[in-house]
């Protein structure tokens, strides 16, 4: 459309490929009015719509309330427009630098990500390496097995939902046969996780997934098979014979984060009760504090979670504790905004972190060090602690030790897990 056309005529094309359509009607009207007055470019609209949507999702004052008074500026025309937008950007940046304050019981609106299980025939077994591994971070070289595609929980920070299209939970109808036919080196130790493309336990034994995994673990005792979950759905595991090389691990968070950002997941109490039941059955458990989130009262809340863990479990029952935090790629950030669900998860200073976006280093070190220091010395000596998806520079300030490379990290992890498996099986 020619630039000579009236701005109101050009406006619909200018807001294409922005988040304008995700805003409430009244805010759309406000932005259209401001844009018409100051002749926003497409880039201006893209930026202002992102900020307006963030403020809306964070339950902050809306764009009309934060738009500056132009009468206090001596500028005119383009210079005035740029100055006003910059003031809005600064307000947005200042808001992100303030720790979040969450309601005690979570938002009124609770969501789930996807709810329609379907059975499909996949071309090949989804066995590979961790999809978020990066040469810029210290990585344990975890292998991943996609038993199910997509997740039915509604965690606001979830990246899984960005990897799959639609609202379907996909089960491979030939998964058991493919896994039964898989041949691996019996003289090599493997660490394989199933919680990267979906939650490992929320579906139970639907479509025979757990039976296939348990059979695989029995057939290959040289495989350390990790089931990772935010659920409490352990009924099938409790009535099954658990191979010693199965690790059942739970992602843990504070009740504040579970209530506000981990929609549809089991409560902290139920997750710990499920882990306790598996440990009572003789299974090996582990815990992932990932993502740790920086907000008001985070220190006391995480200390309370860790106290609950160390009270309910002995270190000899636990193979691992991992620490990690919010790390995003740009498509995931856009997807979070597109969902339009009330969340404060992006209300944080997003800085470059080895090609992704995350907290600044000082916040990360504070989060991880606090968690590490909350664990008793007996846990630090007997449980394998590690940082997940983080640069090597964080290890020494947090733990006081480091691994020289990925291979050394992987070797130490497998050795620690195998020791727990050996002790548990005797």
Secondary structure, DSSP 8 states (H G I E B T S, - for coil): --TTS-HHHHHHHHTTTSSGGGS-HHHHHHHHHHHHHHT--HHHHHHHHHHHHHHHHTT---HHHHS--GGG----HHHHHHHHHHHHHHHHHHHHHS-B---TT--S----S--EEEEE--SS--EEE-TT--TTS-----EEE-SEES-SSEETT-SHHHHS-TTEEEEETTHHHHHHH----TTS-EEEES-SSS-SSTTTTGGGHHHHHHHHHHH-TTEEEEEEESS---HHHHTS---TTEEEEEE---HHHHHHHEET---HHHHHHHHHHHHHTT-EEEEEEEEE--BTTHHHHHHHHHHHHHHH--GGGEEEEEEEE-EE-HHHHHHHHHHT----TT-S--EEETTEEE--HHHHHHHHHHHHHHS-HHHHHHSEEEESS--THHHHHHHS---SSHHHHHHHHHHHHHHHHHHHH-
